[in-house]
């Protein structure tokens, strides 16, 4: 299970939680402009926009979970189990395997306008990366500083939805996620007033009662509502430190703790990592379940004209600052 969100202050931010019971060995991976992508059905792309994101690297290929490019477009793939269906290869379209979708978009699109144009001729196909890494059932959020969309490949075709709230979780399909917000239109960060009965002396006996009814469970539907409410009401200063800190607080509202979501006997889903991309500046921030300290990789410090992947290990292990030692 996962949650993705966007946020805007002076700069534009994009990120996600990745919730699962184990890690595949993730790294922060930069694919410079001259790293050659070999797409299974459309050939090689030897020159492209530089990309940075979290990925599992297999056979010298970055399998991105979430990433952004140097031009200000970001995207993430989230589990969509039971609903994701990929197509067979078709003529006269660009057949892109599911695992290639993130690099295919980010390598050549500098805005959501260009993303929409590319999606008009794309066919997301059911070609697996390998026998050891079969198809993942995903849907995607793609964003720039002006707008977000959700892309879902299902049994009845490819669906592209405007995403005005800039949030995505897992099931159900995106239109149903958005529809359920109607059930919570009464929520407010302000204290409630008595509309139950004017003849009853009803009082707000605690702070925060404007949010009574906000879902608190870990289901994807509830996480969608909770992050949407938190994001649209979040207030931050314009500085990088304030903005990044607030973004981690927004996604922290759906953090999953070990022991609360059992997926098998003795196995529990946790928030393996939380990412925050400053898409404007090309900085990838993250923390992990075992390391709450925010770490960062700045893509523009690297040689983006290289043809070799640049990888940084995810820093694990809690780092505690003792003030009296």
N, C-alpha and C positions, 0 to 999 in steps of 0.2 A: 504494500500500500504506500502511496506517496501523495504529496501535496505540492503544488507549484503556485507561485504568485509573482506579480509585478508590483513595482512601487516607484513613485516619481517624486523627487525633491528638485534640487538643482540639476542632478543627473538622473539617469534612468537605471533602475535596478531590476534584476530578474533572478529568481532562484527557486530551490525546491528542497524538500526533505526526501530522502530515499529510505523507506521503511521496509525492512526485510529481516529474515532470521539469520542470514549469513552474508558475507561479502565475497565477491569474486576476485578480490585483489585489485582495488580501484587505484587509479593514479590521476593526477592532474596532467592533462596531455595537451600540448600545443602542436598543431599541424601547421607548419609555416607555408608560405605561399607556393613553394616549389616542391612540397611533399606530394608525390604522385598518388592520387586515389585511383584504384583500379575498380571500377564499377562493373558488376557481373554481366550486365546486359547492354550497357551503353559505352563501354570502353574506358580508356584512361583519361583522367583529367590531371595534367601535369602542372598547371598554373591556376591559382584560385585565391580567394581571400583567406587570410590566416584565421585559424579557429583555436579557441581554448575551451576546455571543459573537463568534466569528470568522465573517465572512460576505463573500461577493461581492455587491455591491449592483448590481442591474440594474433599470432603470425604477422607481427609488425603492422597490425591494423587497429586503429582506435574504435572501439565499440562505445560510442558516446551515450551516456545517460542524459546529460544536459550540457549545453555548450552555447557559446556566443561567437560571433565573428568580429573582425576588426571594423566593420562598417556599421555596427549597432543593431544587429538582429540576433535574437536569442531564442532557443527552443529547448524543450525537454520532452522525453517520452515517459509516460506513466502507465502502470499496469491497467489493462482493460480486459480482464479475463472473462471469457464467455461471450463477449460481444465483438472482439476484434477478429476480422476475417480478411485475409489478403487474397488478391486476385491471381489468376494465371497470366502468363505472358501473352500480350496482345500486340498486333501490328499497329504501326503508325502512331505509337505513343512512346513515351520514355518510361521503360520498365525499370523500376528502382526497387531493389530488395528492401524489406523492412529495416534491416540493420544499416542500410546505406542512407536512409531518409534524412537523418540529421546532417551528415556531411554533404549530401546532395543539395540541400537547401542552403546551408550556411556557406558553402564554397562559392556561391554565385549570386546571392541575393543581398542587396544593400538596403532594402526596405520591405515592408509588408506589401507594398504595391507590386514589387517584383516577385515576392513570394506567391501572391495570388496568380500572377501571370504564369509562373512556373507550374503551379498546381493544376492549371487548366489542361496541361498535356502530360500529366504524370499518371502512372499506374503502379501502385504499391503492390509488389508481387510476393509470393510465398516461397521465395528461395531462401533456405537457411544459410547461415554462415558456415556451418560444418555439422557433422553428425554429433559432435560433442556439444555444440552450441545451437540448439534448435530455435525455431521461431519464438520470439517473445510476443505476447499479446499486449499491444500498446495502443494508446492514442496520444496525441501530441498537442501542446500549447506552443504557439509561435508568436513572438512579440517584437515590436520596436517601440520607440518612445511615444508613438502616436496611437497605436492600437494593438489588439491581440486577436488571434483566431484560434479555434480548436479544430483539429483534423482527426476524423475518425473513419477508418476503413472497416466496413461492415458487410454483411452478406448481401445487402441491397445496394452496395456501391460506396464510393468515396464521398464523405460529407465534410463540408467546410462551413464552420459557424463563426459569426462574429462573437467575440468574447468580451462584452463590455465591462465585466467585473475584473478581468485579468487574473482569474483563479481557475485551477483545475485540480480535481482529485482523481478518483478511479471510476467505478460504476456508481450510478447508472449512466447511460449516454448523456452527453452534455445538455441537450434541451431539457431533460428531466432534472438535471442538477440545477439549471437556472430557474426552472419553474418552481422548485420547492422554496426559493427565496420569497415567493409570495406568502408563504405561511409565516414568515418572520418580519413582515413589513412594520409591525408594531414595535420592534426593538429600537432602542435608542441609548446613546451614551448619557443622556440626561435623566434626571430623576423623573419617575412617572407621576402623572396627576390622576386623580380619582375620576375615572369614567365608568366605574362599575355601578355606582348608585350615589347620586348627589345627596341623598338623605342619610347616608351612612358615613360616619366619621372614620374614614380609612386613611392611614398614614403610611408614608414611606419610612420604614423603621430601620433601614440600612442603606448605606451607599451602594451604588451599582444595581439598584433594582430595575432600572430601565432595560437591563439585559436579561431579566428573568425569562426563562424559556429558551435561551441560547443553548443548543445541543452541546453536551459535554462528553459524549462517548467517542470511541475511536473509529467508528464506521466512516466510510468514504463520504457518504451523504452528509453526515454531521460535521465532518472536517471541512467540507466545502462551505457550509453555512458559517462555521466559526471563523475560518480564515477570511472569508468575504467580509463579515462584520468587522473583524479586527482591522483588516487592511483599509477599508473605506473610512474608518474612523480614526486611524492612526495619525498622529501629528509628530513631525520631526523638524528639527532645525535643518539648515541647508548644508552644514558641513559634512565632510565625508564620514567622520567618526560618528556623528549623530545619525546620519542616514543609514549607515551599515548596521549600527547597533539596533536601530528601530526595526530594520528588516528582519534581523535575527529574532527579535521579540515577536514580530508578526507570525513567523513560522514556528516560533516556540509555543504558540498557543495550541499547536497540534502535535507536539513532541510525544513520541511513544516510549514509555518506560518498560524495561524488561520485567516480564511477569504479568503484564496487563492484557496482552493479546497472545494467547496460546494458539499456535498453528499446527502443532503435533505434540505428542507426549514429550514433555520436557523441552520443547523448542518454542521460543517466543520472538515475535516480531518487535524490533526496536528501530529507532531512528538512527541508522548507521551514520549518516552525515546530513548536514544542512549546508546548502550553498547559497551564496549571494554574489551575483555578478554585477559589478558596475559596468554596464554595457557601454556607457558613454566613454569610459576611460580604459576598458579592456582589462580590468582587474578581477580575478577570480578569488573570492573569499570563501572560506569553509570552516566548519568545526565538525567534530565527530562525537559519537556517544561517549567515548572514553577520553575525549580531550575537548573541553569547552573553550579553550583559548582559540581565538580567531586567527587563522593563518591565511596568507594571501600569496598569489602568484600574479605578477604583472606581465602580460604578454608583450608589452612594448619595450621591456628591458631586454628581450631576446632578439636574436637575428631572425626576423620574420621573412627574410629572403632565402633562408636555408631550405634544403631538401630533405632534412632529417627530422623526425619527430623529437620533441623535447618533452621529457617526462619528469615529474616530481612525485616522490612517494607521499602518500597521505600520512601526516604526522599523527601518531596514536599515543596514548598514555596521558593521563591527566597531569597537567602542569599547575602546581599550586604555588602561589607567591607567598612565602613566609615573610612577614614584615618585621619580625623580631629575631631573625637568624642571620 
